[in-house]
Amino acid sequence: MAKSGPRTTYKYSDEFKATAVRLSELPDVEVQDVAASLYIHPFMLSRWRKQMREGLIVGKGVDLDKETAAELKELRRIKKDYERLKTEHYLLKKAIEFTSKRREMSSRSSVTTSKKG
């Protein structure tokens, strides 16, 4: 049985929270990607986004690191490509299975007809 100890709680600055929220608002970037890159739970980032909308976190004047923003966009693009490739791979596997079964059935039927004749 796993022993559970006290939880570690981190205190993040309002600047960090505001930057995380700004990163999550970039086009073609998802909350999950930002959270993963910052090593925080997506729920926490969603909560910060809500707090920012409500004015509890002030994020004016927070500059985004252009390199980090570009990295997140690239990560999103790579994830989309990966998902597309997984789908293509699955479809190719199914096509190979289908053609293999047809060849197998076709070769069996030609063997049976040649034995009859």
OpenMM code with the backbone's topology and positions (N, CA, C; nanometers):
from openmm import Vec3, app, unit

residues = "MET ALA LYS SER GLY PRO ARG THR THR TYR LYS TYR SER ASP GLU PHE LYS ALA THR ALA VAL ARG LEU SER GLU LEU PRO ASP VAL GLU VAL GLN ASP VAL ALA ALA SER LEU TYR ILE HIS PRO PHE MET LEU SER ARG TRP ARG LYS GLN MET ARG GLU GLY LEU ILE VAL GLY LYS GLY VAL ASP LEU ASP LYS GLU THR ALA ALA GLU LEU LYS GLU LEU ARG ARG ILE LYS LYS ASP TYR GLU ARG LEU LYS THR GLU HIS TYR LEU LEU LYS LYS ALA ILE GLU PHE THR SER LYS ARG ARG GLU MET SER SER ARG SER SER VAL THR THR SER LYS LYS GLY".split()
positions = [
    Vec3(0.0847, -0.1180, 0.0000),
    Vec3(0.0000, 0.0000, 0.0000),
    Vec3(0.0896, 0.1249, 0.0000),
    Vec3(0.0560, 0.2200, -0.0860),
    Vec3(0.1364, 0.3413, -0.0970),
    Vec3(0.1103, 0.4322, 0.0225),
    Vec3(0.2162, 0.4875, 0.0721),
    Vec3(0.2065, 0.5776, 0.1862),
    Vec3(0.1877, 0.7197, 0.1340),
    Vec3(0.0874, 0.7867, 0.1841),
    Vec3(0.0668, 0.9232, 0.1371),
    Vec3(0.1129, 1.0209, 0.2445),
    Vec3(0.1931, 1.1143, 0.1999),
    Vec3(0.2442, 1.2147, 0.2911),
    Vec3(0.1775, 1.3482, 0.2650),
    Vec3(0.2286, 1.4506, 0.3268),
    Vec3(0.1700, 1.5829, 0.3040),
    Vec3(0.1941, 1.6270, 0.1597),
    Vec3(0.0978, 1.6958, 0.1055),
    Vec3(0.1082, 1.7445, -0.0318),
    Vec3(0.2003, 1.8658, -0.0366),
    Vec3(0.2736, 1.8754, -0.1465),
    Vec3(0.3576, 1.9927, -0.1672),
    Vec3(0.2740, 2.0981, -0.2385),
    Vec3(0.2669, 2.2151, -0.1808),
    Vec3(0.1912, 2.3239, -0.2403),
    Vec3(0.2879, 2.4321, -0.2842),
    Vec3(0.2731, 2.4719, -0.4104),
    Vec3(0.3593, 2.5763, -0.4643),
    Vec3(0.2824, 2.7073, -0.4683),
    Vec3(0.3528, 2.8152, -0.4430),
    Vec3(0.2938, 2.9486, -0.4495),
    Vec3(0.3496, 3.0161, -0.5734),
    Vec3(0.2624, 3.0482, -0.6679),
    Vec3(0.3043, 3.1123, -0.7918),
    Vec3(0.2751, 3.2612, -0.7854),
    Vec3(0.3653, 3.3393, -0.8407),
    Vec3(0.3463, 3.4842, -0.8415),
    Vec3(0.2362, 3.5214, -0.9404),
    Vec3(0.1764, 3.6379, -0.9198),
    Vec3(0.0740, 3.6861, -1.0122),
    Vec3(0.1327, 3.7061, -1.1517),
    Vec3(0.2590, 3.7429, -1.1591),
    Vec3(0.3238, 3.7614, -1.2892),
    Vec3(0.3325, 3.6281, -1.3635),
    Vec3(0.3689, 3.5219, -1.2915),
    Vec3(0.3765, 3.3884, -1.3512),
    Vec3(0.2380, 3.3457, -1.4002),
    Vec3(0.1367, 3.3658, -1.3148),
    Vec3(0.0000, 3.3279, -1.3505),
    Vec3(-0.0468, 3.4039, -1.4742),
    Vec3(-0.0210, 3.5352, -1.4748),
    Vec3(-0.0633, 3.6187, -1.5875),
    Vec3(0.0073, 3.5766, -1.7161),
    Vec3(0.1338, 3.5440, -1.7063),
    Vec3(0.2088, 3.4994, -1.8244),
    Vec3(0.1530, 3.3673, -1.8760),
    Vec3(0.1237, 3.2765, -1.7845),
    Vec3(0.0662, 3.1478, -1.8235),
    Vec3(-0.0675, 3.1679, -1.8948),
    Vec3(-0.1498, 3.2565, -1.8410),
    Vec3(-0.2802, 3.2852, -1.9020),
    Vec3(-0.2609, 3.3453, -2.0405),
    Vec3(-0.1703, 3.4410, -2.0524),
    Vec3(-0.1447, 3.5031, -2.1830),
    Vec3(-0.0971, 3.3993, -2.2847),
    Vec3(-0.0120, 3.3073, -2.2421),
    Vec3(0.0349, 3.2019, -2.3326),
    Vec3(-0.0811, 3.1133, -2.3778),
    Vec3(-0.1723, 3.0860, -2.2854),
    Vec3(-0.2851, 2.9988, -2.3186),
    Vec3(-0.3852, 3.0671, -2.4114),
    Vec3(-0.3753, 3.1978, -2.4248),
    Vec3(-0.4669, 3.2721, -2.5119),
    Vec3(-0.4120, 3.2906, -2.6526),
    Vec3(-0.2908, 3.2418, -2.6771),
    Vec3(-0.2333, 3.2524, -2.8111),
    Vec3(-0.3153, 3.1686, -2.9086),
    Vec3(-0.3253, 3.2141, -3.0351),
    Vec3(-0.3988, 3.1329, -3.1330),
    Vec3(-0.3286, 2.9993, -3.1580),
    Vec3(-0.4073, 2.8963, -3.1803),
    Vec3(-0.3576, 2.7604, -3.2086),
    Vec3(-0.2793, 2.6986, -3.0938),
    Vec3(-0.3022, 2.7460, -2.9709),
    Vec3(-0.2360, 2.6895, -2.8535),
    Vec3(-0.3453, 2.6471, -2.7563),
    Vec3(-0.3311, 2.5267, -2.7017),
    Vec3(-0.4321, 2.4763, -2.6093),
    Vec3(-0.3843, 2.4869, -2.4647),
    Vec3(-0.4808, 2.4964, -2.3748),
    Vec3(-0.4522, 2.5080, -2.2316),
    Vec3(-0.3654, 2.3908, -2.1849),
    Vec3(-0.3970, 2.2697, -2.2332),
    Vec3(-0.3218, 2.1510, -2.1923),
    Vec3(-0.1740, 2.1620, -2.2314),
    Vec3(-0.1475, 2.2183, -2.3496),
    Vec3(-0.0095, 2.2325, -2.3962),
    Vec3(0.0684, 2.3318, -2.3095),
    Vec3(0.0035, 2.4432, -2.2768),
    Vec3(0.0689, 2.5436, -2.1921),
    Vec3(0.0946, 2.4851, -2.0540),
    Vec3(-0.0063, 2.4201, -1.9984),
    Vec3(0.0075, 2.3614, -1.8646),
    Vec3(0.1209, 2.2592, -1.8619),
    Vec3(0.1261, 2.1735, -1.9625),
    Vec3(0.2322, 2.0720, -1.9676),
    Vec3(0.3698, 2.1373, -1.9781),
    Vec3(0.3810, 2.2418, -2.0569),
    Vec3(0.5116, 2.3063, -2.0738),
    Vec3(0.5555, 2.3806, -1.9480),
    Vec3(0.4601, 2.4210, -1.8644),
    Vec3(0.4931, 2.4916, -1.7400),
    Vec3(0.4918, 2.3988, -1.6179),
    Vec3(0.4642, 2.2701, -1.6423),
    Vec3(0.4601, 2.1701, -1.5350),
    Vec3(0.3554, 2.2028, -1.4283),
    Vec3(0.2379, 2.2450, -1.4759),
    Vec3(0.1260, 2.2701, -1.3856),
    Vec3(0.0058, 2.1907, -1.4370),
    Vec3(-0.0924, 2.1707, -1.3518),
    Vec3(-0.2119, 2.0975, -1.3907),
    Vec3(-0.3011, 2.1883, -1.4758),
    Vec3(-0.3606, 2.1339, -1.5839),
    Vec3(-0.4482, 2.2165, -1.6689),
    Vec3(-0.5629, 2.2811, -1.5919),
    Vec3(-0.6135, 2.2139, -1.4889),
    Vec3(-0.7215, 2.2719, -1.4091),
    Vec3(-0.6755, 2.4010, -1.3416),
    Vec3(-0.5507, 2.4014, -1.2937),
    Vec3(-0.4976, 2.5208, -1.2279),
    Vec3(-0.4924, 2.6370, -1.3266),
    Vec3(-0.4455, 2.6090, -1.4473),
    Vec3(-0.4383, 2.7145, -1.5485),
    Vec3(-0.5777, 2.7636, -1.5847),
    Vec3(-0.6737, 2.6740, -1.5935),
    Vec3(-0.8120, 2.7154, -1.6220),
    Vec3(-0.8655, 2.8053, -1.5110),
    Vec3(-0.8303, 2.7715, -1.3875),
    Vec3(-0.8735, 2.8536, -1.2742),
    Vec3(-0.8103, 2.9928, -1.2826),
    Vec3(-0.6814, 2.9985, -1.3183),
    Vec3(-0.6140, 3.1282, -1.3331),
    Vec3(-0.6778, 3.2102, -1.4450),
    Vec3(-0.7181, 3.1433, -1.5536),
    Vec3(-0.7830, 3.2148, -1.6640),
    Vec3(-0.9135, 3.2789, -1.6148),
    Vec3(-0.9879, 3.2044, -1.5337),
    Vec3(-1.1135, 3.2566, -1.4787),
    Vec3(-1.0847, 3.3743, -1.3853),
    Vec3(-0.9822, 3.3589, -1.2991),
    Vec3(-0.9467, 3.4659, -1.2065),
    Vec3(-0.9021, 3.5915, -1.2825),
    Vec3(-0.8341, 3.5728, -1.3941),
    Vec3(-0.7896, 3.6864, -1.4752),
    Vec3(-0.9113, 3.7578, -1.5348),
    Vec3(-1.0102, 3.6800, -1.5854),
    Vec3(-1.1325, 3.7398, -1.6407),
    Vec3(-1.2081, 3.8185, -1.5339),
    Vec3(-1.2044, 3.7670, -1.4104),
    Vec3(-1.2753, 3.8329, -1.3003),
    Vec3(-1.1964, 3.9477, -1.2401),
    Vec3(-1.0727, 3.9669, -1.2871),
    Vec3(-0.9906, 4.0773, -1.2383),
    Vec3(-0.9149, 4.0466, -1.1103),
    Vec3(-0.9145, 3.9224, -1.0668),
    Vec3(-0.8429, 3.8854, -0.9446),
    Vec3(-0.6919, 3.8764, -0.9685),
    Vec3(-0.6541, 3.8496, -1.0922),
    Vec3(-0.5126, 3.8506, -1.1310),
    Vec3(-0.4978, 3.9601, -1.2354),
    Vec3(-0.4048, 4.0496, -1.2108),
    Vec3(-0.3825, 4.1595, -1.3046),
    Vec3(-0.2643, 4.1230, -1.3929),
    Vec3(-0.2877, 4.1234, -1.5247),
    Vec3(-0.1834, 4.0807, -1.6168),
    Vec3(-0.1433, 4.1852, -1.7167),
    Vec3(-0.1766, 4.3078, -1.6924),
    Vec3(-0.1389, 4.4136, -1.7862),
    Vec3(0.0113, 4.4351, -1.7811),
    Vec3(0.0693, 4.4521, -1.8967),
    Vec3(0.2122, 4.4797, -1.9033),
    Vec3(0.3005, 4.3572, -1.8947),
    Vec3(0.2408, 4.2392, -1.8941),
    Vec3(0.3202, 4.1162, -1.8910),
    Vec3(0.3605, 4.0841, -2.0345),
    Vec3(0.4899, 4.0823, -2.0580),
    Vec3(0.5394, 4.0507, -2.1917),
    Vec3(0.5614, 3.9013, -2.2041),
    Vec3(0.5202, 3.8492, -2.3178),
    Vec3(0.5407, 3.7076, -2.3441),
    Vec3(0.6782, 3.6867, -2.4054),
    Vec3(0.7419, 3.5826, -2.3628),
    Vec3(0.8691, 3.5436, -2.4214),
    Vec3(0.8380, 3.4889, -2.5606),
    Vec3(0.8871, 3.5550, -2.6638),
    Vec3(0.8545, 3.5160, -2.8013),
    Vec3(0.9013, 3.3744, -2.8330),
    Vec3(1.0128, 3.3351, -2.7746),
    Vec3(1.0646, 3.1999, -2.7975),
    Vec3(0.9700, 3.0950, -2.7385),
    Vec3(0.9179, 3.1216, -2.6193),
    Vec3(0.8245, 3.0286, -2.5551),
    Vec3(0.6950, 3.0208, -2.6349),
    Vec3(0.6452, 3.1352, -2.6796),
    Vec3(0.5221, 3.1371, -2.7589),
    Vec3(0.5409, 3.0579, -2.8884),
    Vec3(0.6544, 3.0768, -2.9533),
    Vec3(0.6825, 3.0037, -3.0774),
    Vec3(0.6936, 2.8540, -3.0506),
    Vec3(0.7551, 2.8191, -2.9387),
    Vec3(0.7701, 2.6783, -2.9015),
    Vec3(0.6337, 2.6120, -2.8804),
    Vec3(0.5436, 2.6823, -2.8145),
    Vec3(0.4098, 2.6273, -2.7905),
    Vec3(0.3334, 2.6089, -2.9212),
    Vec3(0.3466, 2.7043, -3.0116),
    Vec3(0.2803, 2.6911, -3.1412),
    Vec3(0.3372, 2.5722, -3.2183),
    Vec3(0.4686, 2.5555, -3.2121),
    Vec3(0.5335, 2.4428, -3.2788),
    Vec3(0.4888, 2.3104, -3.2167),
    Vec3(0.4784, 2.3065, -3.0849),
    Vec3(0.4314, 2.1866, -3.0163),
    Vec3(0.2911, 2.1505, -3.0639),
    Vec3(0.2050, 2.2473, -3.0758),
    Vec3(0.0678, 2.2240, -3.1206),
    Vec3(0.0674, 2.1677, -3.2631),
    Vec3(0.1504, 2.2250, -3.3502),
    Vec3(0.1584, 2.1789, -3.4884),
    Vec3(0.2074, 2.0339, -3.4940),
    Vec3(0.3082, 2.0032, -3.4132),
    Vec3(0.3638, 1.8682, -3.4104),
    Vec3(0.2599, 1.7687, -3.3593),
    Vec3(0.1827, 1.8076, -3.2580),
    Vec3(0.0783, 1.7184, -3.2053),
    Vec3(-0.0280, 1.6903, -3.3119),
    Vec3(-0.0661, 1.7935, -3.3873),
    Vec3(-0.1644, 1.7737, -3.4939),
    Vec3(-0.1095, 1.6793, -3.5997),
    Vec3(0.0158, 1.6990, -3.6390),
    Vec3(0.0798, 1.6110, -3.7374),
    Vec3(0.0861, 1.4680, -3.6855),
    Vec3(0.1199, 1.4514, -3.5595),
    Vec3(0.1290, 1.3189, -3.4988),
    Vec3(-0.0065, 1.2481, -3.5041),
    Vec3(-0.1128, 1.3192, -3.4689),
    Vec3(-0.2464, 1.2598, -3.4717),
    Vec3(-0.2855, 1.2195, -3.6137),
    Vec3(-0.2517, 1.3033, -3.7110),
    Vec3(-0.2807, 1.2717, -3.8508),
    Vec3(-0.2041, 1.1467, -3.8938),
    Vec3(-0.0760, 1.1401, -3.8571),
    Vec3(0.0058, 1.0239, -3.8926),
    Vec3(-0.0447, 0.8958, -3.8275),
    Vec3(-0.0908, 0.9057, -3.7020),
    Vec3(-0.1475, 0.7882, -3.6349),
    Vec3(-0.2690, 0.7369, -3.7113),
    Vec3(-0.3540, 0.8285, -3.7561),
    Vec3(-0.4730, 0.7897, -3.8310),
    Vec3(-0.4343, 0.7253, -3.9636),
    Vec3(-0.3385, 0.7871, -4.0339),
    Vec3(-0.2926, 0.7308, -4.1610),
    Vec3(-0.2331, 0.5911, -4.1407),
    Vec3(-0.1556, 0.5740, -4.0357),
    Vec3(-0.0946, 0.4446, -4.0058),
    Vec3(-0.2023, 0.3392, -3.9811),
    Vec3(-0.3024, 0.3745, -3.9043),
    Vec3(-0.4118, 0.2826, -3.8744),
    Vec3(-0.4832, 0.2415, -4.0034),
    Vec3(-0.5118, 0.3399, -4.0891),
    Vec3(-0.5814, 0.3099, -4.2143),
    Vec3(-0.4970, 0.2215, -4.3059),
    Vec3(-0.3676, 0.2466, -4.3112),
    Vec3(-0.2797, 0.1636, -4.3934),
    Vec3(-0.2741, 0.0202, -4.3412),
    Vec3(-0.2693, 0.0045, -4.2092),
    Vec3(-0.2697, -0.1300, -4.1511),
    Vec3(-0.3965, -0.2050, -4.1904),
    Vec3(-0.5102, -0.1366, -4.1830),
    Vec3(-0.6376, -0.1991, -4.2188),
    Vec3(-0.6389, -0.2353, -4.3666),
    Vec3(-0.5866, -0.1492, -4.4524),
    Vec3(-0.5825, -0.1768, -4.5958),
    Vec3(-0.4937, -0.2976, -4.6246),
    Vec3(-0.3816, -0.3084, -4.5581),
    Vec3(-0.2912, -0.4224, -4.5771),
    Vec3(-0.3591, -0.5516, -4.5314),
    Vec3(-0.4251, -0.5465, -4.4164),
    Vec3(-0.4981, -0.6644, -4.3676),
    Vec3(-0.6035, -0.7077, -4.4683),
    Vec3(-0.6769, -0.6106, -4.5205),
    Vec3(-0.7846, -0.6399, -4.6148),
    Vec3(-0.7296, -0.7041, -4.7417),
    Vec3(-0.6250, -0.6445, -4.7999),
    Vec3(-0.5697, -0.6996, -4.9239),
    Vec3(-0.5042, -0.8352, -4.8989),
    Vec3(-0.4424, -0.8541, -4.7837),
    Vec3(-0.3824, -0.9838, -4.7507),
    Vec3(-0.4889, -1.0920, -4.7430),
    Vec3(-0.6005, -1.0626, -4.6802),
    Vec3(-0.7102, -1.1598, -4.6690),
    Vec3(-0.7688, -1.1918, -4.8060),
    Vec3(-0.7816, -1.0902, -4.8911),
    Vec3(-0.8356, -1.1138, -5.0257),
    Vec3(-0.7423, -1.2022, -5.1064),
    Vec3(-0.6109, -1.1765, -5.0976),
    Vec3(-0.5134, -1.2592, -5.1692),
    Vec3(-0.5183, -1.4030, -5.1189),
    Vec3(-0.5274, -1.4166, -4.9859),
    Vec3(-0.5323, -1.5490, -4.9250),
    Vec3(-0.6558, -1.6243, -4.9736),
    Vec3(-0.7706, -1.5582, -4.9743),
    Vec3(-0.8942, -1.6217, -5.0196),
    Vec3(-0.8864, -1.6531, -5.1684),
    Vec3(-0.8280, -1.5641, -5.2452),
    Vec3(-0.8169, -1.5828, -5.3891),
    Vec3(-0.7225, -1.6987, -5.4213),
    Vec3(-0.6124, -1.7098, -5.3478),
    Vec3(-0.5186, -1.8186, -5.3728),
    Vec3(-0.5779, -1.9527, -5.3304),
    Vec3(-0.6590, -1.9534, -5.2248),
    Vec3(-0.7255, -2.0771, -5.1815),
    Vec3(-0.8251, -2.1244, -5.2872),
    Vec3(-0.9007, -2.0306, -5.3418),
    Vec3(-1.0024, -2.0697, -5.4399),
    Vec3(-0.9367, -2.1181, -5.5685),
    Vec3(-0.8233, -2.0635, -5.6073),
    Vec3(-0.7561, -2.1090, -5.7290),
    Vec3(-0.6952, -2.2482, -5.7075),
    Vec3(-0.6520, -2.2787, -5.5859),
    Vec3(-0.5973, -2.4115, -5.5548),
    Vec3(-0.7084, -2.5148, -5.5605),
    Vec3(-0.8261, -2.4826, -5.5060),
    Vec3(-0.9376, -2.5778, -5.5049),
    Vec3(-0.9891, -2.6018, -5.6461),
    Vec3(-0.9962, -2.4998, -5.7302),
    Vec3(-1.0436, -2.5198, -5.8668),
    Vec3(-0.9445, -2.5980, -5.9491),
    Vec3(-0.8137, -2.5821, -5.9240),
    Vec3(-0.7143, -2.6559, -6.0009),
    Vec3(-0.7121, -2.8029, -5.9598),
    Vec3(-0.7476, -2.8352, -5.8363),
    Vec3(-0.7525, -2.9754, -5.7927),
    Vec3(-0.8715, -3.0482, -5.8552),
    Vec3(-0.9808, -2.9756, -5.8807),
    Vec3(-1.1002, -3.0365, -5.9390),
    Vec3(-1.0758, -3.0746, -6.0846),
    Vec3(-0.9983, -2.9963, -6.1537),
    Vec3(-0.9814, -3.0146, -6.2975),
    Vec3(-0.8825, -3.1132, -6.3397),
] * unit.nanometer
topology = app.Topology()
chain = topology.addChain("A")
for resn in residues:
    res = topology.addResidue(resn, chain)
    for name in ("N", "CA", "C"):
        topology.addAtom(name, app.Element.getBySymbol(name[0]), res)
